[in-house]
Amino acid sequence: MEEEYQNVGIGQLDHILNDRLKQIDINDFDIDETSYSERLSRELMVNIKNDIDAQYHLGLEYYENETGSKSMRKAIYWFERAAICGDAMAQYSLGKIYQKEKKFKKIERAIFWYQESAIQGYDEAQFNLGKLYSRRKNTFNKAIYWCKRAAEQEHIEAQFYLGKLYSRRESTFNKAIYWYKKSAENGNTNAQIRLGKMHEYDLKQAIYWYKKAAMQGRVDAQFYLVNLYSRVGYTLGDATYWYRKAAYQGHIGAKLYLDMILKKNEVNAICPYIQDAMMGDINAQFHLGIVLENDLEWAIYWYKRAAEQGHYGAQLMLGIKYACVLKDSQQAIYWLQNAAEKGNIEIKYVVANFYYSGLGCINKDYQKAVYWYQKTADQGYERALFRLGYMYAKGIGVPKNFCKAEECYQKAAEQGNPRFQFILGRIYAKGFGIPRNHRKATYWYQQSIDNIDNKYESWRQYHLAKMFYEGKYIPRNYQKAEELFLKAAINGCEKAIYKLCIMCNEGKIQFQNKISVYILINEIATKDKKAREFRDLLENNMFIGDIFKAQSMSVEDLVK
């Protein structure tokens, strides 16, 4: 067997190893100090005459100097010859190949060879083995074991990683801090920054650790450091020093802070968003763009960062900036199109408006406007439905189609928006683009009155009241007209006040409402000659006591 093994080729060696690995469940490896390669060597009675160290270095030569798969196979061949004879570095190198090289990736083999090397005490293999176990199910304790073995040999990265593992469980949090400190004291900047974050409740400790990392050139630590300075009474000069250090090394957040300080802008406005934005949070990046709206260069920068990651709002804002400020139609169309294709219906509607109105440097394009209005209208967006109805009624971007226009108007109004219901009533009353229909006009006026949800909707009340008063298209009803004129007048419609005065002089107002009408006309009489004339006429039809009573009251009393 000795002679046979000495002349074995890579394919046969691979076959031998495969047979051995099939007999083993990697997850069930016992943690002992006897390497499998030693047992394998004894079993195969291997007595390789070639120099093991030379075999390892020849494998290393192929591994490091060539990238082709043919050379990698040669590297594996020579590494395996040395590894089987117990060379820890060769075993580690095999583990690395099987873990990281795409064409040769076999995690089970990687674990096998890392463990062979780790048992012999090689800290890098122990660390890598611990990391691999930390990513597998039900092997957390093995991950801790091997990372700890490496950490105890002062492997700095292993110490930091062991801290991360312990920090996953509340019960081992103190152990996490212990290993973070060990790593940080050995100069690991990641551990120093992690300790800084963990101690932000203790500002002096946080500053101590951030400063250690900052002194080693970590720009993020320099940036975090300045954020804390303002909380413990450090001067602006101290902060600016570290901002400059970080900014000169390209830290965009530090550049922004420094720019705000030098321009004497409000730095606090960006504080809630900057750290999250730097970590890639697209919502924070978008909000920074809004906060920095008056600083075009920074606003564009943050909008673009969020837009490139698919934030619809940022894409829209970027499109608007390019269209209306920078006048770059190519970029404007690109970002507006992106926002419209992936964004919500409001964004699609805004993009349609750009094409409809030709805002900024975007040329009017009614066909594209119709396309995007239709997209939003199909989702039931009332504003798009109404605009689409207008375009069909007028033949803008589409052939005139009154039926289609009426359908769009009606769908928008049926969603309960009192504004669109009122406008539809006006359209039917005046015959704007579609045939007049006073019955439908009255219906939609009444619908808009019933759905009024704030005091600024007086115009609709006035128009419906006028129809009841005049009795042209619907049966005359002075009581209904009086009620609606009074509501419109209290809500601020001056035309309704004058109509009420006319009705008083005609004797068509209920007696108890005359005082209300006087209060309303008296309110505007001080600034309007016509109102004073109406008030004087009204006084002729009122008792002195009622006039005195009305003069002592205000519109606010009517609202109550």
MISELUM-679038 format. One line per field, with one value per residue (C-alpha): residue number from 1; residue in three letters; x, y, z. Coordinates in steps of 0.05 Angstrom, whole numbers, plus 5000, padded with zeros to 4 digits. Last residue first. Example, Ala and Ser with C-alpha at 12.3 -4.5 7.8 and 13.67 -1.06 7.14 Angstrom:
i: (2/1)
aa: (SER/ALA)
c1: (5273/5246)
c2: (4979/4910)
c3: (5143/5156)
// end
This chain:
i: (560/559/558/557/556/555/554/553/552/551/550/549/548/547/546/545/544/543/542/541/540/539/538/537/536/535/534/533/532/531/530/529/528/527/526/525/524/523/522/521/520/519/518/517/516/515/514/513/512/511/510/509/508/507/506/505/504/503/502/501/500/499/498/497/496/495/494/493/492/491/490/489/488/487/486/485/484/483/482/481/480/479/478/477/476/475/474/473/472/471/470/469/468/467/466/465/464/463/462/461/460/459/458/457/456/455/454/453/452/451/450/449/448/447/446/445/444/443/442/441/440/439/438/437/436/435/434/433/432/431/430/429/428/427/426/425/424/423/422/421/420/419/418/417/416/415/414/413/412/411/410/409/408/407/406/405/404/403/402/401/400/399/398/397/396/395/394/393/392/391/390/389/388/387/386/385/384/383/382/381/380/379/378/377/376/375/374/373/372/371/370/369/368/367/366/365/364/363/362/361/360/359/358/357/356/355/354/353/352/351/350/349/348/347/346/345/344/343/342/341/340/339/338/337/336/335/334/333/332/331/330/329/328/327/326/325/324/323/322/321/320/319/318/317/316/315/314/313/312/311/310/309/308/307/306/305/304/303/302/301/300/299/298/297/296/295/294/293/292/291/290/289/288/287/286/285/284/283/282/281/280/279/278/277/276/275/274/273/272/271/270/269/268/267/266/265/264/263/262/261/260/259/258/257/256/255/254/253/252/251/250/249/248/247/246/245/244/243/242/241/240/239/238/237/236/235/234/233/232/231/230/229/228/227/226/225/224/223/222/221/220/219/218/217/216/215/214/213/212/211/210/209/208/207/206/205/204/203/202/201/200/199/198/197/196/195/194/193/192/191/190/189/188/187/186/185/184/183/182/181/180/179/178/177/176/175/174/173/172/171/170/169/168/167/166/165/164/163/162/161/160/159/158/157/156/155/154/153/152/151/150/149/148/147/146/145/144/143/142/141/140/139/138/137/136/135/134/133/132/131/130/129/128/127/126/125/124/123/122/121/120/119/118/117/116/115/114/113/112/111/110/109/108/107/106/105/104/103/102/101/100/99/98/97/96/95/94/93/92/91/90/89/88/87/86/85/84/83/82/81/80/79/78/77/76/75/74/73/72/71/70/69/68/67/66/65/64/63/62/61/60/59/58/57/56/55/54/53/52/51/50/49/48/47/46/45/44/43/42/41/40/39/38/37/36/35/34/33/32/31/30/29/28/27/26/25/24/23/22/21/20/19/18/17/16/15/14/13/12/11/10/9/8/7/6/5/4/3/2/1)
aa: (LYS/VAL/LEU/ASP/GLU/VAL/SER/MET/SER/GLN/ALA/LYS/PHE/ILE/ASP/GLY/ILE/PHE/MET/ASN/ASN/GLU/LEU/LEU/ASP/ARG/PHE/GLU/ARG/ALA/LYS/LYS/ASP/LYS/THR/ALA/ILE/GLU/ASN/ILE/LEU/ILE/TYR/VAL/SER/ILE/LYS/ASN/GLN/PHE/GLN/ILE/LYS/GLY/GLU/ASN/CYS/MET/ILE/CYS/LEU/LYS/TYR/ILE/ALA/LYS/GLU/CYS/GLY/ASN/ILE/ALA/ALA/LYS/LEU/PHE/LEU/GLU/GLU/ALA/LYS/GLN/TYR/ASN/ARG/PRO/ILE/TYR/LYS/GLY/GLU/TYR/PHE/MET/LYS/ALA/LEU/HIS/TYR/GLN/ARG/TRP/SER/GLU/TYR/LYS/ASN/ASP/ILE/ASN/ASP/ILE/SER/GLN/GLN/TYR/TRP/TYR/THR/ALA/LYS/ARG/HIS/ASN/ARG/PRO/ILE/GLY/PHE/GLY/LYS/ALA/TYR/ILE/ARG/GLY/LEU/ILE/PHE/GLN/PHE/ARG/PRO/ASN/GLY/GLN/GLU/ALA/ALA/LYS/GLN/TYR/CYS/GLU/GLU/ALA/LYS/CYS/PHE/ASN/LYS/PRO/VAL/GLY/ILE/GLY/LYS/ALA/TYR/MET/TYR/GLY/LEU/ARG/PHE/LEU/ALA/ARG/GLU/TYR/GLY/GLN/ASP/ALA/THR/LYS/GLN/TYR/TRP/TYR/VAL/ALA/LYS/GLN/TYR/ASP/LYS/ASN/ILE/CYS/GLY/LEU/GLY/SER/TYR/TYR/PHE/ASN/ALA/VAL/VAL/TYR/LYS/ILE/GLU/ILE/ASN/GLY/LYS/GLU/ALA/ALA/ASN/GLN/LEU/TRP/TYR/ILE/ALA/GLN/GLN/SER/ASP/LYS/LEU/VAL/CYS/ALA/TYR/LYS/ILE/GLY/LEU/MET/LEU/GLN/ALA/GLY/TYR/HIS/GLY/GLN/GLU/ALA/ALA/ARG/LYS/TYR/TRP/TYR/ILE/ALA/TRP/GLU/LEU/ASP/ASN/GLU/LEU/VAL/ILE/GLY/LEU/HIS/PHE/GLN/ALA/ASN/ILE/ASP/GLY/MET/MET/ALA/ASP/GLN/ILE/TYR/PRO/CYS/ILE/ALA/ASN/VAL/GLU/ASN/LYS/LYS/LEU/ILE/MET/ASP/LEU/TYR/LEU/LYS/ALA/GLY/ILE/HIS/GLY/GLN/TYR/ALA/ALA/LYS/ARG/TYR/TRP/TYR/THR/ALA/ASP/GLY/LEU/THR/TYR/GLY/VAL/ARG/SER/TYR/LEU/ASN/VAL/LEU/TYR/PHE/GLN/ALA/ASP/VAL/ARG/GLY/GLN/MET/ALA/ALA/LYS/LYS/TYR/TRP/TYR/ILE/ALA/GLN/LYS/LEU/ASP/TYR/GLU/HIS/MET/LYS/GLY/LEU/ARG/ILE/GLN/ALA/ASN/THR/ASN/GLY/ASN/GLU/ALA/SER/LYS/LYS/TYR/TRP/TYR/ILE/ALA/LYS/ASN/PHE/THR/SER/GLU/ARG/ARG/SER/TYR/LEU/LYS/GLY/LEU/TYR/PHE/GLN/ALA/GLU/ILE/HIS/GLU/GLN/GLU/ALA/ALA/ARG/LYS/CYS/TRP/TYR/ILE/ALA/LYS/ASN/PHE/THR/ASN/LYS/ARG/ARG/SER/TYR/LEU/LYS/GLY/LEU/ASN/PHE/GLN/ALA/GLU/ASP/TYR/GLY/GLN/ILE/ALA/SER/GLU/GLN/TYR/TRP/PHE/ILE/ALA/ARG/GLU/ILE/LYS/LYS/PHE/LYS/LYS/GLU/LYS/GLN/TYR/ILE/LYS/GLY/LEU/SER/TYR/GLN/ALA/MET/ALA/ASP/GLY/CYS/ILE/ALA/ALA/ARG/GLU/PHE/TRP/TYR/ILE/ALA/LYS/ARG/MET/SER/LYS/SER/GLY/THR/GLU/ASN/GLU/TYR/TYR/GLU/LEU/GLY/LEU/HIS/TYR/GLN/ALA/ASP/ILE/ASP/ASN/LYS/ILE/ASN/VAL/MET/LEU/GLU/ARG/SER/LEU/ARG/GLU/SER/TYR/SER/THR/GLU/ASP/ILE/ASP/PHE/ASP/ASN/ILE/ASP/ILE/GLN/LYS/LEU/ARG/ASP/ASN/LEU/ILE/HIS/ASP/LEU/GLN/GLY/ILE/GLY/VAL/ASN/GLN/TYR/GLU/GLU/GLU/MET)
c1: (3567/3575/3524/3563/3626/3590/3585/3533/3520/3497/3445/3413/3412/3379/3328/3309/3300/3252/3272/3248/3281/3345/3351/3353/3410/3447/3442/3470/3527/3543/3548/3596/3644/3695/3654/3593/3627/3607/3542/3519/3529/3499/3439/3427/3429/3379/3333/3334/3279/3231/3237/3264/3222/3199/3230/3276/3297/3308/3353/3392/3400/3427/3478/3502/3507/3552/3596/3611/3647/3623/3567/3544/3545/3504/3454/3449/3435/3378/3348/3349/3315/3261/3254/3241/3231/3223/3286/3316/3297/3273/3312/3318/3329/3382/3415/3417/3454/3505/3515/3524/3576/3615/3612/3661/3711/3676/3700/3673/3620/3592/3518/3532/3571/3514/3463/3504/3510/3434/3420/3467/3437/3368/3397/3427/3468/3504/3579/3640/3619/3542/3532/3490/3519/3591/3572/3544/3607/3648/3607/3616/3690/3697/3652/3698/3650/3680/3620/3647/3709/3669/3619/3672/3704/3638/3617/3683/3676/3606/3629/3685/3731/3791/3850/3910/3862/3794/3758/3710/3760/3814/3766/3746/3819/3830/3771/3793/3864/3838/3793/3847/3808/3866/3848/3849/3923/3944/3895/3928/3995/3976/3936/3998/4041/3994/3989/4064/4083/4158/4195/4244/4204/4131/4101/4030/4004/4072/4089/4017/4024/4087/4047/3992/4041/4070/4001/3986/4046/4115/4149/4135/4121/4184/4228/4195/4206/4278/4294/4251/4288/4356/4344/4308/4366/4338/4376/4319/4251/4264/4326/4297/4229/4261/4302/4240/4204/4262/4267/4193/4199/4258/4290/4362/4387/4333/4358/4430/4403/4358/4417/4464/4411/4394/4467/4480/4415/4422/4352/4322/4371/4316/4280/4343/4358/4288/4304/4369/4333/4281/4336/4372/4442/4484/4503/4429/4418/4474/4450/4375/4360/4421/4403/4361/4410/4463/4423/4465/4525/4554/4618/4579/4532/4592/4628/4566/4559/4632/4628/4569/4606/4667/4720/4785/4787/4717/4737/4795/4755/4697/4747/4776/4706/4682/4739/4732/4657/4675/4662/4602/4586/4529/4561/4621/4580/4564/4637/4660/4611/4644/4715/4693/4664/4730/4772/4842/4876/4864/4790/4789/4819/4774/4712/4733/4745/4685/4639/4670/4660/4588/4564/4495/4533/4572/4550/4563/4634/4646/4627/4672/4731/4715/4715/4779/4817/4879/4896/4858/4797/4803/4807/4752/4706/4722/4702/4641/4615/4628/4585/4529/4529/4459/4431/4449/4471/4526/4566/4574/4593/4645/4673/4679/4720/4766/4772/4792/4847/4877/4909/4919/4859/4819/4835/4811/4752/4731/4735/4692/4642/4628/4623/4571/4531/4528/4452/4442/4502/4528/4566/4599/4631/4656/4686/4722/4750/4776/4805/4839/4870/4891/4931/4930/4939/4865/4852/4889/4847/4785/4797/4806/4739/4702/4725/4708/4636/4634/4650/4667/4715/4690/4671/4736/4718/4704/4738/4799/4803/4797/4852/4897/4883/4903/4966/4983/4971/5017/4993/5018/4950/4957/5023/4995/4929/4964/5002/4939/4898/4950/4952/4876/4882/4932/4882/4826/4863/4882/4958/5009/4976/4949/5003/5059/5021/5017/5092/5101/5061/5097/5164/5145/5124/5192/5181/5189/5116/5108/5034/5012/4940/4910/4965/4960/4884/4889/4937/4894/4834/4868/4869/4857/4783/4721/4676/4653/4578/4564/4615/4578/4633/4634/4624/4686/4731/4706/4713/4785/4805/4771/4808/4873/4856/4842/4904/4950/4976/5049/5069/5002/5015/5084/5059/5000)
c2: (6571/6592/6648/6675/6675/6719/6773/6799/6866/6897/6842/6857/6932/6918/6870/6922/6975/6930/6911/6927/6995/6965/6919/6979/7009/6943/6936/7006/6991/6927/6966/7015/6958/6959/6973/6939/6870/6849/6888/6844/6780/6807/6834/6766/6731/6782/6769/6694/6694/6729/6678/6708/6718/6789/6818/6862/6801/6761/6816/6816/6740/6747/6798/6751/6693/6735/6747/6672/6665/6600/6638/6663/6594/6565/6624/6617/6542/6553/6611/6572/6513/6559/6595/6531/6540/6474/6456/6484/6557/6560/6623/6612/6537/6545/6601/6557/6503/6554/6584/6517/6498/6562/6554/6495/6531/6509/6437/6367/6379/6312/6330/6395/6358/6309/6366/6399/6331/6321/6392/6385/6317/6349/6409/6367/6406/6365/6352/6395/6448/6446/6500/6462/6394/6421/6459/6396/6359/6414/6405/6330/6339/6384/6341/6279/6221/6169/6177/6244/6212/6157/6210/6254/6194/6168/6238/6246/6177/6194/6262/6232/6281/6245/6239/6284/6340/6328/6378/6330/6272/6315/6340/6269/6249/6307/6282/6210/6231/6270/6211/6157/6093/6048/6052/6128/6123/6087/6129/6193/6163/6147/6211/6252/6211/6227/6300/6312/6381/6390/6379/6436/6460/6438/6420/6423/6354/6319/6345/6331/6258/6254/6281/6230/6172/6196/6198/6128/6095/6088/6036/6060/6133/6142/6111/6155/6217/6197/6187/6245/6294/6266/6277/6344/6375/6443/6444/6476/6455/6391/6365/6383/6353/6288/6284/6296/6240/6191/6209/6195/6129/6103/6050/6045/6094/6142/6141/6161/6208/6245/6251/6282/6326/6356/6367/6405/6444/6471/6498/6429/6405/6379/6347/6313/6290/6260/6219/6194/6175/6137/6103/6076/6062/6066/6138/6155/6123/6167/6230/6227/6255/6302/6338/6393/6401/6430/6494/6532/6574/6562/6536/6493/6464/6448/6414/6373/6353/6336/6295/6256/6245/6214/6226/6225/6301/6300/6255/6298/6362/6337/6318/6389/6420/6384/6409/6479/6479/6471/6409/6413/6340/6331/6372/6327/6264/6279/6297/6228/6193/6227/6211/6140/6137/6164/6109/6140/6105/6166/6159/6088/6109/6171/6129/6088/6147/6186/6128/6122/6196/6193/6137/6122/6119/6060/6005/6051/6067/5994/5976/6031/6004/5932/5953/5992/5930/5958/5903/5942/5938/5863/5852/5903/5869/5803/5829/5866/5802/5764/5815/5803/5727/5722/5772/5726/5751/5792/5729/5717/5789/5787/5723/5759/5815/5765/5725/5787/5801/5731/5737/5661/5660/5689/5630/5579/5624/5625/5549/5538/5593/5565/5495/5521/5554/5489/5479/5509/5534/5604/5604/5538/5572/5630/5582/5543/5608/5628/5559/5558/5627/5604/5542/5498/5429/5416/5478/5449/5386/5426/5474/5413/5382/5448/5465/5395/5403/5473/5449/5506/5485/5528/5585/5589/5612/5553/5495/5539/5565/5495/5471/5528/5510/5438/5461/5507/5451/5401/5333/5284/5285/5360/5358/5313/5351/5418/5390/5366/5426/5473/5431/5436/5511/5513/5480/5524/5586/5640/5631/5662/5651/5580/5550/5578/5557/5486/5487/5515/5459/5404/5434/5434/5361/5340/5280/5209/5200/5144/5133/5072/5084/5074/5111/5170/5170/5171/5229/5263/5256/5299/5277/5335/5325/5365/5311/5321/5310/5368/5340/5274/5225/5161/5200/5241/5180/5156/5226/5230/5166/5189/5256/5219/5176/5238/5273/5216/5161/5142/5144/5112/5048/5041/5046/5000)
c3: (5362/5290/5300/5360/5318/5268/5321/5372/5406/5340/5331/5399/5385/5317/5348/5400/5346/5307/5236/5165/5159/5189/5128/5080/5121/5122/5046/5037/5086/5047/4982/5016/5038/5094/5156/5126/5126/5196/5193/5135/5176/5241/5202/5169/5236/5265/5205/5217/5270/5222/5166/5103/5040/5056/4993/5035/5073/5009/4982/5048/5043/4972/4996/5050/5000/4956/5016/5025/5092/5123/5159/5090/5059/5116/5112/5036/5046/5096/5058/4992/5027/5055/4989/4949/4874/4836/4796/4732/4737/4810/4824/4899/4896/4843/4882/4944/4904/4881/4951/4985/4934/4947/5022/5023/5067/5132/5127/5113/5061/5038/5040/5003/4948/4940/4934/4879/4846/4845/4823/4764/4747/4741/4705/4649/4599/4545/4556/4545/4596/4594/4645/4696/4680/4687/4750/4782/4761/4795/4859/4859/4846/4906/4950/4941/4950/4904/4858/4834/4803/4769/4744/4712/4678/4650/4627/4589/4558/4534/4509/4467/4432/4402/4449/4467/4484/4454/4499/4533/4530/4562/4616/4633/4638/4687/4729/4728/4747/4807/4828/4829/4815/4798/4724/4732/4753/4690/4648/4674/4656/4584/4575/4596/4549/4491/4514/4509/4531/4532/4597/4611/4671/4668/4601/4629/4609/4610/4679/4702/4681/4724/4783/4772/4768/4835/4866/4838/4872/4843/4799/4729/4748/4789/4735/4682/4724/4735/4661/4638/4684/4666/4592/4603/4642/4662/4728/4766/4738/4701/4737/4805/4788/4764/4828/4869/4832/4839/4913/4923/4886/4928/4883/4908/4856/4880/4952/4934/4880/4929/4976/4924/4892/4960/4975/4910/4913/4984/4996/4997/5049/5096/5037/5011/5082/5084/5022/5051/5116/5075/5035/5097/5070/5133/5117/5114/5182/5211/5176/5191/5260/5258/5193/5225/5283/5236/5223/5171/5187/5117/5149/5198/5144/5099/5156/5171/5098/5090/5153/5126/5060/5092/5038/5077/5078/5108/5165/5188/5175/5217/5270/5275/5267/5329/5372/5344/5359/5432/5473/5521/5532/5481/5425/5428/5416/5344/5334/5354/5309/5249/5271/5284/5213/5186/5218/5215/5273/5317/5302/5328/5395/5395/5387/5447/5494/5467/5485/5554/5566/5539/5584/5553/5487/5516/5468/5408/5431/5446/5375/5349/5389/5367/5294/5305/5329/5365/5415/5468/5422/5415/5490/5501/5452/5487/5556/5528/5497/5562/5598/5547/5559/5589/5539/5481/5412/5446/5458/5384/5370/5425/5395/5329/5361/5396/5332/5294/5345/5348/5416/5424/5471/5414/5369/5421/5436/5363/5363/5424/5410/5340/5369/5419/5362/5321/5320/5251/5212/5205/5272/5251/5192/5235/5286/5231/5204/5273/5289/5220/5233/5303/5281/5343/5314/5324/5282/5222/5219/5237/5179/5133/5151/5154/5083/5060/5085/5053/4983/4936/4881/4824/4870/4910/4980/5027/4991/4976/5048/5078/5031/5054/5127/5115/5080/5138/5188/5153/5179/5126/5094/5089/5051/4996/4998/4989/4929/4893/4913/4883/4820/4815/4825/4768/4721/4747/4724/4774/4780/4827/4894/4890/4845/4889/4951/4926/4914/4984/5016/4977/4995/5069/5063/5032/4987/5014/5031/5082/5087/5125/5099/5168/5204/5156/5162/5238/5235/5183/5229/5281/5353/5401/5410/5393/5366/5295/5291/5244/5195/5189/5169/5128/5063/5081/5079/5012/4984/5010/4974/4910/4913/4922/4861/4819/4844/4826/4872/4863/4937/4954/4915/4942/5014/5000)
// end
